[in-house]
Amino acid sequence: MFWQSEEVTEILRMIEQEHLDIRTVTMGVSLRGLAGRDLGVLCRDIREHLERCAGQLVPTIEAIQAELAVPITNKRLSVTPIAIVAEPTGADSYVAVAEAMDNAAAEVGVDYIGGFSALVEKRATRGDSVLIDSIPEALGSTERVCSSVNVATTRAGINVDAILRMAERIKQLAERTKDQGGIGCAKLVTFANIPEDNPFIAGAMHGIGEGDIVINVGVSGPGVVLSALRRLVGDNPRCSLGEIAEVVKRTSFKVTRAGEMIGREVVRRLGGDVSFGVVDLSLAPTPTVGDSVAEILETLGLERTGAPGSTVALALITDAVKKGGLMASSSVGGLSGAFIPVSEDRGMVDAARVGALSLEKLEAMTAVCSVGLDMVAVPGDTPVDTIAAIIADEIAIGVVNHKTTAVRIIPVPGKVAGESYDYGGLLGIAQVQSVSKFSSEQFVRHGGRIPAPLTSLRN
């Protein structure tokens, strides 16, 4: 990559004034070669393999951060879906595997490790079932392990039986971590069309089509986009929506360039079998003022995020972000777009608090953004069937529209709609949102698999 001096100067300004950061450098590690029949041996091998592969990851990232003065917020690992790796053991629980992952992550100094995962879009094997049943204890007893379960794809349809099981595990995990507001659920995501190269937690996993060791970079630039739009609107309050899209696209181009530069430098310094994967350019907000997707939407003229027009405004921003990223790199992947994790975005929290942003409006907005219902808090007594139906609705959006959608929902123990819980750090403040009082039990309890849509037949 070749850089002009003006481009470097602009990147430095973005870092210093506009909250630009490399949100995560995630090393994906294949565990396919470790599968075997002895659970104890597998746990030992996973720990040793991760420590060997990732031993220099954090020191390398920290050296690059110090030399280039580019903030790199998180260092993470992802692994092959554990349901695949652990199934040959015949074990009745994979909690020991989660503990081995957690110990390895602590040893190498990363923040999180993803891949305690299963792919059950059609049906669940015995290994998949064991993993899903292990989730409450595994996530409740570890600090860094994150889990994802893919319950649907556009080609396979929707596994409603798996969705019901996930809703049950979510409730169990919330209860297991009730002393911390059900925080364990923040490490668990239910997916449709899960990507194999996502660097963002909690949905990161190392797909079975990936190489042995891959570096994926997640770049976040809500503050940069917000600043660019404020300058545009300030200079020209009557600017067109086309001009707004163009500014977002150009800004995304610059942010993506910075992410690829960092990722390739990490790969160069690590050497060996490490390869560069993707740049995931996602507007991933934080609780910091000025680093908010909601503030971007409100800068465009919405009184509050959630007001009529929020969905189309988010569609405009998401599309422009993707186009800018694709212009900047041939290695754009992961999710790439705009995230709307409610508790992690101060503007979203404020909108939910004043009643502008409902669960139903959030669902509509997810039809055009990168992921789905993310870090959504609901009352702790929300029934399992209602949680399952909320997940199923969101999954249907992904399946029908050929896109990734996901649900990270937290039934906060002891809390009711209108109350809040402060998780601190990047997880922010969860504003508990109301859910429909009408039951979905009879519908979701039909179970089975909803067939793939007609548009899936593309051969």
Residue, then its C-alpha position, 0 to 999 in steps of 0.5 A: m500500500f502506498w500512502q500520501s503525506e496528506e492521507v497520513t496527516e488526515i488519519l492522525r487527525m481522525i485518531e486525535q479528534e474523532h475517535l478513530d480506532i482499530r477496534t480489534v485485531t483478531m487472530g483466527v486459529s484452526l483447531r481442525g487438526l486437534a480433534g480426537r477421542d480423549l477430552g483431556v488430551l483435546c483440552r491440553d492440545i487446544r491450550e498449547h496450540l493457542e499459546r504457541c500460535a498467539g504467543q507473540l500476538v499481543p506484544t506485536i500489536e502493542a509494538i505497532q500501536a506504540e510506533l504508529a500511534v494508532p489506537i488498537t482497542n482489543k486483541r482477540l482470538s477466534v477458533t474453529p467451531i468447538a462443536i466440530v472439534a470436540e464431537p469425536t470425544g463423545a463427551d457429555s459436556y464441553v465446559a472443560v474445553a471452554e475453560a481451556m480456551d479461557n486459560a489460553a486466552a489469559e496466558v497470551g493476553v487477549d481480551y476475548i476468544g470466540g468460537f465456542s460455536a455450533l452450526v445447526e441451520k438444518r439439524a443438530t448433531r450430538g456434538d452440536s447438542v452438547l455444545i448448546d447444552s454446555i453454554p450456560e455453565a461454560l460462559g457463566s464460569t469463564e471470563r473471555v469465552c464467547s459463543s455463537v450458534n448459527v440457527a439458519t441460512t438462506r439456503a437451509g431455512i430456519n431451525v426453530d427447534a434450535i431457536l427454542r433451545m437457544a432461548e432456554r439457554i439464554k434464560q439459564l445463562a442470565e440466571r447463572t450471572k444474575d449478580q452481574g445483571g445477566i452479563g453472560c448473555a452479552k457473550l452469546v449470539t444467535f445467528a442467521n448466515i453467520p460469516e466465517d471471518n467476522p473479527f467482532i466479538a461475540g460472534a467471531m469464529h474461525g470458519i472451516g473454510e479458513g486457513d491455519i492462522v489468519i489475521n482479521v481486522g475490525v475498524s470502527g469509525p462512527g466518530v469520524v463519520l459523525s465529524a465529517l457529516r457535521r462539517l458537511v451539514g454545518d457548511n451546507p444545511r440544505c445538502s442533499l442525501g446524495e451528498i451525504a452518502e458521498v461524504v460517508k463513502r469517502t470517509s469509509f475509504k480512508v478508515t478502511r485503508a488505515g485498518e488494512m495497513i495495520g492488519r498487514e503490518v501485524v502479519r508481516r511482523l508475525g511471519g510464518d504461516v500467518s496470513f491476512g484475512v479481511v478488514d471488517l469496516s463496521l460503524a461499531p459505537t462505544p458509550t463515549v460521546g461523539d462515537s455513536v451511530a445514533e448521533i450520526l442519524e440525528t445529525l442528518g435531521l432526525e429528532r431522535t433515533g427511532a423517529p420515522g425515517s430512521t430506517v432509511a437513514l440507516a440504510l443510506i449510511t450502511d450502503a455508503v460505508k460498504k461502498g467506501g470499504l470496497m473501493a479501498s480494499s479487495s479484502v473487505g469482509g466480516l460484517s462491514g456496515a453499521f452496528i446498532p448495539v443499544s447499550e453500547d451506543r449512548g445515543m441509542v440508550d437515550a433514545a430508548r429511555v425517552g421512548a423514541l426507540s422501541l424493540e419493534k423499531l429496532e427490528a425494522m432498522t436491522a433489516v438494513c444494517s449490519v447485524g441485528l438486535d444487539m445488546v438489547a435488554v428485556p425484562g428478566d421475567t420475559p418468557v422463553d417462548t417470547i425470547a424465541a419468537i423475538i429471535a425467530d423474527e430477526i432470523a427471518i429478516g436475515v434468511v429472506n434478505h440473504k444477509t447476516t442477522a443476529v440476536r444478542i439479547i439479555p433478560v436482565p434478572g429482577k429488572v422491568a421495562g423502563e429500568s436500566y443496568d450499568y454493565g460498565g466499559l464498552l458494554g455500557i448501560a442497558q435500558v430495559q425495553s418492553v416486550s409484547k404482552f401477547s403470547s407466541e407460545q403456540f406458534v414457536r412450540h410447533g418446532g421443526r424447520i421452516p423451509a428455505p425461501l424460494t430465492s435460495l434456489r439459485n443453482 
